[in-house]
């Protein structure tokens, strides 16, 4: 049996937008005299093979996040918008600041819009970036939208996350990160420190063992299974569901200028309701 081992200080499982972003930041901030000695491992033949390249490509403003209950989500969304916009500009990647319109189609949803407006201001949006619109104002902005009222947020964009993920991977490699694709982690073992052979051992489908001091689990749909493999997060499970993305026929692609969302039926899951996205 092949027991070849490679040793790293930090290993990341998962080559989606999250895993590659972490690799990018860790690699780019590494001290040349004391490098992080970093590994990213992805089971597919390339990064961004699953959800990171199969989504609506939106860069959302943080008005949908409760500033108390979801403070970290809101901060990430607020900072992430400018970071992604700057990164795409530096790399000549598409970034379309197209704005979003969140609309109320029933009376009770208007109350929710006012709450979203308060959340948006609390989370850092300015008055010139988000505003409440009455029915007639929306009709002037989007003549084909039928609703009672809405929120218009200018600070909302569209990008191609698959392209961004691949570019982040290339940058991480340039900064010294080791990238292994086409290799699935099939077993994880914590090894004691007797004889100086401690660490976490990743057994993979390519026959190599990777030993790391620190492990970051960014494996998307497989993340909970990996945590369970390590005896962690046993109280959690995951629920996989299918999202459908339809491309509008050419005659409907100019139906609206903005991305259109309705106030969600279930506010805890704000992106599950049908919506119309402009594309990058």
C-alpha positions in Angstrom: 0.0 0.0 0.0 1.3 3.5 -0.9 1.8 5.4 2.3 3.5 8.5 0.8 2.9 11.5 3.0 3.1 15.3 2.4 3.1 17.6 5.3 1.4 21.0 5.5 0.7 23.6 8.2 -2.9 24.3 7.0 -5.1 22.2 4.7 -8.4 23.3 3.2 -11.0 20.8 1.9 -13.2 22.2 -0.8 -12.4 24.3 -3.9 -15.5 26.4 -4.1 -15.7 30.2 -3.7 -15.3 29.8 0.1 -12.3 27.4 0.0 -10.4 29.3 -2.7 -11.1 32.7 -1.0 -9.7 31.4 2.3 -6.7 30.0 0.4 -6.2 33.3 -1.4 -6.2 35.3 1.9 -4.0 32.9 3.8 -1.5 32.6 1.0 -1.3 36.3 0.2 -0.8 37.2 3.9 1.9 34.6 4.4 5.3 35.8 5.7 7.9 34.9 3.0 10.3 33.8 5.8 7.6 31.8 7.6 5.2 30.7 4.9 1.9 29.1 5.8 2.7 25.9 3.9 -0.8 25.7 2.6 -2.8 23.0 0.8 -6.2 23.1 -0.9 -7.7 19.8 -1.9 -10.7 19.4 -4.2 -12.4 16.1 -5.2 -13.4 17.3 -8.7 -11.0 17.9 -11.6 -11.3 21.7 -11.2 -12.4 24.2 -8.6 -15.9 25.8 -8.7 -17.5 22.6 -10.1 -20.7 22.7 -8.1 -22.7 25.5 -6.5 -20.0 28.1 -6.8 -20.6 28.1 -10.6 -24.3 27.2 -10.5 -26.0 30.1 -9.0 -27.7 33.4 -9.9 -24.4 35.3 -9.5 -25.8 38.0 -7.2 -23.7 40.1 -4.8 -26.4 41.1 -2.3 -26.7 44.2 -0.1 -27.2 43.5 3.6 -30.8 44.8 4.1 -32.2 41.3 4.4 -30.1 40.5 7.5 -31.2 41.2 11.0 -28.3 43.4 12.4 -28.5 41.7 15.7 -29.2 38.0 14.9 -27.2 37.9 11.7 -24.6 40.6 12.4 -21.7 38.6 10.8 -23.7 37.8 7.7 -24.6 41.5 7.3 -21.0 42.6 7.8 -19.7 40.0 5.3 -22.2 41.2 2.7 -21.4 44.9 3.3 -17.6 44.4 3.1 -17.8 41.7 0.4 -19.5 43.9 -2.1 -16.7 46.4 -2.3 -14.0 43.7 -2.1 -15.5 41.8 -5.0 -16.1 44.9 -7.1 -12.4 45.9 -6.6 -11.1 42.4 -7.3 -13.1 42.1 -10.5 -11.9 45.5 -11.6 -8.2 44.6 -11.0 -8.7 41.3 -12.8 -10.8 42.7 -15.6 -13.6 40.3 -14.7 -17.3 41.2 -15.2 -19.0 43.1 -12.4 -22.4 44.6 -13.1 -23.8 47.0 -10.4 -27.4 46.6 -11.5 -29.3 47.1 -8.3 -32.2 45.2 -6.9 -35.9 45.8 -6.3 -37.6 44.0 -3.4 -41.4 44.3 -3.8 -44.4 43.7 -1.6 -47.3 41.9 -3.4 -49.6 41.8 -0.3 -50.4 44.3 2.5 -48.5 42.6 5.3 -45.3 42.5 3.2 -45.2 46.3 3.3 -44.4 46.1 7.1 -41.5 43.7 6.2 -40.1 46.3 3.7 -40.0 49.0 6.4 -38.1 46.5 8.6 -35.7 45.7 5.8 -35.1 49.5 5.3 -34.2 49.9 9.0 -31.9 46.8 8.8 -30.2 48.2 5.7 -29.3 51.5 7.4 -28.2 49.6 10.6 -25.9 47.4 8.4 -24.1 50.4 6.8 -26.2 51.3 3.7 -26.6 55.0 3.1 -29.8 56.8 2.2 -28.7 57.3 -1.4 -28.1 53.5 -1.7 -31.4 52.2 -0.5 -34.9 53.8 -0.4 -38.5 53.0 0.0 -40.7 53.4 -3.1 -44.5 53.7 -3.3 -46.5 52.0 -6.0 -46.4 54.9 -8.5 -42.7 55.4 -8.1 -42.0 51.7 -8.9 -44.2 52.0 -11.9 -42.1 54.8 -13.2 -38.9 52.8 -12.5 -40.1 49.4 -13.7 -43.3 49.7 -15.8 -43.7 45.9 -16.1 -43.6 45.3 -12.3 -47.0 45.0 -10.5 -46.8 45.5 -6.7 -47.9 47.6 -3.7 -44.6 49.1 -2.7 -40.9 48.2 -2.8 -37.3 48.9 -1.7 -34.8 49.9 -4.3 -31.2 49.2 -3.5 -28.5 50.5 -5.7 -25.7 48.6 -4.0 -26.4 45.2 -5.5 -24.5 43.5 -8.3 -24.0 40.5 -10.6 -20.9 38.6 -11.2 -19.8 35.2 -12.5 -18.7 33.3 -9.3 -17.3 30.4 -11.3 -14.8 32.7 -13.1 -14.0 34.5 -9.9 -13.3 31.2 -8.1 -10.9 30.1 -10.8 -9.1 33.4 -10.7 -8.8 33.2 -6.9 -7.3 29.7 -7.3 -4.7 31.0 -9.7 -3.8 33.8 -7.4 -3.5 31.5 -4.4 -1.2 29.3 -6.4 1.0 32.3 -7.4 1.2 33.1 -3.6 2.5 29.6 -2.9 -0.7 27.6 -2.1 -0.5 23.9 -3.2 -3.6 22.9 -5.2 -4.6 19.3 -5.5 -7.7 18.5 -7.7 -9.3 15.2 -8.7 -8.6 13.7 -5.2 -11.3 13.0 -2.7 -10.7 12.9 1.1 -12.0 9.5 2.1 -10.8 9.3 5.7 -9.6 11.8 8.4 -7.6 10.6 11.4 -6.3 12.7 14.3 -2.9 11.3 15.1 -1.3 11.6 18.5 2.0 13.4 19.0 4.1 10.4 20.0 7.4 10.3 18.2 6.8 13.7 16.6 4.2 12.3 14.3 1.1 14.2 15.4 -1.3 16.1 13.3 -4.4 15.4 11.2 -4.0 12.8 8.4 -6.1 13.1 5.3 -6.4 9.8 3.4 -7.3 10.5 -0.2 -8.5 8.7 -3.3 -5.2 9.4 -5.1 -3.3 7.1 -2.7 -1.5 10.0 -1.0 -1.8 10.9 2.7 -1.6 14.6 3.6 -0.7 15.5 7.1 -1.7 19.0 8.4 -1.6 20.9 11.7 -4.8 22.7 11.0 -7.8 21.7 8.9 -10.4 24.0 7.3 -13.6 22.3 6.2 -15.1 24.3 3.3 -16.5 21.3 1.4 -20.0 22.6 0.7 -22.5 19.8 0.4 -20.0 17.4 1.9 -19.0 19.6 4.9 -21.4 18.0 7.4 -20.3 14.5 6.4 -16.6 15.5 6.9 -17.4 17.0 10.3 -19.1 13.8 11.3 -16.1 11.8 10.0 -14.0 13.7 12.6 -16.5 13.1 15.4 -17.8 16.7 15.4 -21.1 18.4 14.9 -23.1 15.3 15.5 -26.2 17.3 16.4 -26.3 18.8 12.9 -27.5 17.3 9.6 -27.9 18.8 6.2 -30.8 19.2 3.8 -30.0 19.2 0.1 -32.6 20.8 -2.2 -32.8 21.7 -5.8 -32.9 25.2 -7.1 -34.0 25.8 -10.7 -32.5 28.5 -12.8 -34.3 29.4 -16.0 -32.9 31.6 -18.8 -35.6 33.9 -20.2 -36.1 33.8 -23.9 -34.5 36.8 -25.8 -37.8 38.6 -26.1 -38.2 38.9 -22.3 -34.6 39.7 -21.4 -35.3 43.5 -21.4 -38.5 43.1 -19.4 -36.9 44.8 -16.4 -33.7 46.8 -15.8 -33.2 45.5 -12.2 -33.2 42.2 -10.4 -36.7 41.7 -8.9 -37.3 39.9 -5.6 -40.6 39.5 -3.7 -40.8 39.8 0.1 -40.2 36.1 1.1 -43.0 34.0 2.4 -40.5 32.5 4.9 -38.3 35.4 6.0 -35.6 33.1 7.6 -34.9 31.8 4.0 -35.0 35.0 2.0 -33.7 33.6 -1.3 -36.0 30.6 -1.8 -38.9 32.4 -3.4 -39.0 32.8 -7.2 -37.2 35.9 -8.4 -36.0 37.5 -11.6 -32.2 38.2 -11.8 -30.4 40.3 -14.4 -27.3 38.6 -15.5 -23.7 39.7 -15.6 
